[in-house]
Amino acid sequence: MGTLAIEPRITRPDDFYEALIKAHRGLSDEQSRQLNARLILVLANQIGDFDVLEQALDLAREDGVARD
């Protein structure tokens, strides 16, 4: 079973953020959603390990759900 790496690992995070914003520039909301969906699938394929992907989904959901 793989383990999700949660420490920062992105090299040049500011450059990545700029590229991400640039990729969305000029797109409609629907086109942006489609781009995000395709990007998720490309990155999920890069990760490959289902257990790691499941941990990432759980973490993303936890952070997006309001806590009481």
C-alpha positions as YAML, in Angstrom:
chain: A
units: angstrom
residues:
- id: 1
  name: MET
  ca: [0.00, 0.00, 0.00]
- id: 2
  name: GLY
  ca: [1.39, 3.37, -1.02]
- id: 3
  name: THR
  ca: [1.33, 6.40, 1.23]
- id: 4
  name: LEU
  ca: [0.29, 9.88, 0.20]
- id: 5
  name: ALA
  ca: [3.12, 12.42, 0.46]
- id: 6
  name: ILE
  ca: [1.73, 15.52, 2.16]
- id: 7
  name: GLU
  ca: [4.92, 17.54, 2.54]
- id: 8
  name: PRO
  ca: [5.46, 20.26, -0.10]
- id: 9
  name: ARG
  ca: [7.19, 18.71, -3.13]
- id: 10
  name: ILE
  ca: [6.34, 21.01, -6.03]
- id: 11
  name: THR
  ca: [9.43, 22.60, -7.47]
- id: 12
  name: ARG
  ca: [8.84, 26.21, -8.48]
- id: 13
  name: PRO
  ca: [5.32, 26.41, -6.98]
- id: 14
  name: ASP
  ca: [4.84, 30.03, -8.06]
- id: 15
  name: ASP
  ca: [5.66, 29.13, -11.66]
- id: 16
  name: PHE
  ca: [3.25, 26.20, -11.52]
- id: 17
  name: TYR
  ca: [0.47, 28.42, -10.14]
- id: 18
  name: GLU
  ca: [1.09, 30.95, -12.90]
- id: 19
  name: ALA
  ca: [0.97, 28.21, -15.55]
- id: 20
  name: LEU
  ca: [-2.26, 26.84, -14.06]
- id: 21
  name: ILE
  ca: [-3.91, 30.26, -14.12]
- id: 22
  name: LYS
  ca: [-2.65, 30.85, -17.68]
- id: 23
  name: ALA
  ca: [-4.13, 27.50, -18.78]
- id: 24
  name: HIS
  ca: [-7.56, 28.67, -17.55]
- id: 25
  name: ARG
  ca: [-7.36, 32.15, -19.03]
- id: 26
  name: GLY
  ca: [-10.06, 32.81, -21.60]
- id: 27
  name: LEU
  ca: [-12.02, 29.64, -20.82]
- id: 28
  name: SER
  ca: [-15.67, 29.57, -19.87]
- id: 29
  name: ASP
  ca: [-16.60, 28.11, -16.46]
- id: 30
  name: GLU
  ca: [-17.53, 24.84, -18.16]
- id: 31
  name: GLN
  ca: [-14.27, 24.70, -20.12]
- id: 32
  name: SER
  ca: [-12.36, 25.37, -16.88]
- id: 33
  name: ARG
  ca: [-14.17, 22.50, -15.16]
- id: 34
  name: GLN
  ca: [-13.33, 20.22, -18.08]
- id: 35
  name: LEU
  ca: [-9.67, 21.30, -17.98]
- id: 36
  name: ASN
  ca: [-9.55, 20.56, -14.25]
- id: 37
  name: ALA
  ca: [-11.13, 17.13, -14.78]
- id: 38
  name: ARG
  ca: [-8.62, 16.25, -17.52]
- id: 39
  name: LEU
  ca: [-5.73, 17.51, -15.40]
- id: 40
  name: ILE
  ca: [-6.89, 15.38, -12.46]
- id: 41
  name: LEU
  ca: [-6.97, 12.30, -14.69]
- id: 42
  name: VAL
  ca: [-3.53, 13.01, -16.16]
- id: 43
  name: LEU
  ca: [-2.02, 13.49, -12.68]
- id: 44
  name: ALA
  ca: [-3.87, 10.45, -11.30]
- id: 45
  name: ASN
  ca: [-2.35, 8.39, -14.09]
- id: 46
  name: GLN
  ca: [1.09, 9.76, -13.19]
- id: 47
  name: ILE
  ca: [0.57, 8.69, -9.55]
- id: 48
  name: GLY
  ca: [-0.88, 5.36, -10.61]
- id: 49
  name: ASP
  ca: [-1.25, 3.81, -7.13]
- id: 50
  name: PHE
  ca: [-4.96, 3.44, -6.24]
- id: 51
  name: ASP
  ca: [-4.28, 3.51, -2.49]
- id: 52
  name: VAL
  ca: [-2.44, 6.82, -2.80]
- id: 53
  name: LEU
  ca: [-5.19, 8.24, -5.01]
- id: 54
  name: GLU
  ca: [-7.82, 7.16, -2.48]
- id: 55
  name: GLN
  ca: [-5.88, 8.88, 0.32]
- id: 56
  name: ALA
  ca: [-5.68, 12.04, -1.80]
- id: 57
  name: LEU
  ca: [-9.44, 11.96, -2.40]
- id: 58
  name: ASP
  ca: [-10.10, 11.54, 1.31]
- id: 59
  name: LEU
  ca: [-7.75, 14.40, 2.20]
- id: 60
  name: ALA
  ca: [-9.24, 16.71, -0.43]
- id: 61
  name: ARG
  ca: [-12.76, 15.93, 0.75]
- id: 62
  name: GLU
  ca: [-11.84, 16.50, 4.42]
- id: 63
  name: ASP
  ca: [-10.43, 19.91, 3.61]
- id: 64
  name: GLY
  ca: [-13.49, 20.84, 1.58]
- id: 65
  name: VAL
  ca: [-16.12, 19.81, 4.12]
- id: 66
  name: ALA
  ca: [-17.15, 22.32, 6.77]
- id: 67
  name: ARG
  ca: [-16.18, 21.25, 10.26]
- id: 68
  name: ASP
  ca: [-18.44, 21.77, 13.26]
...
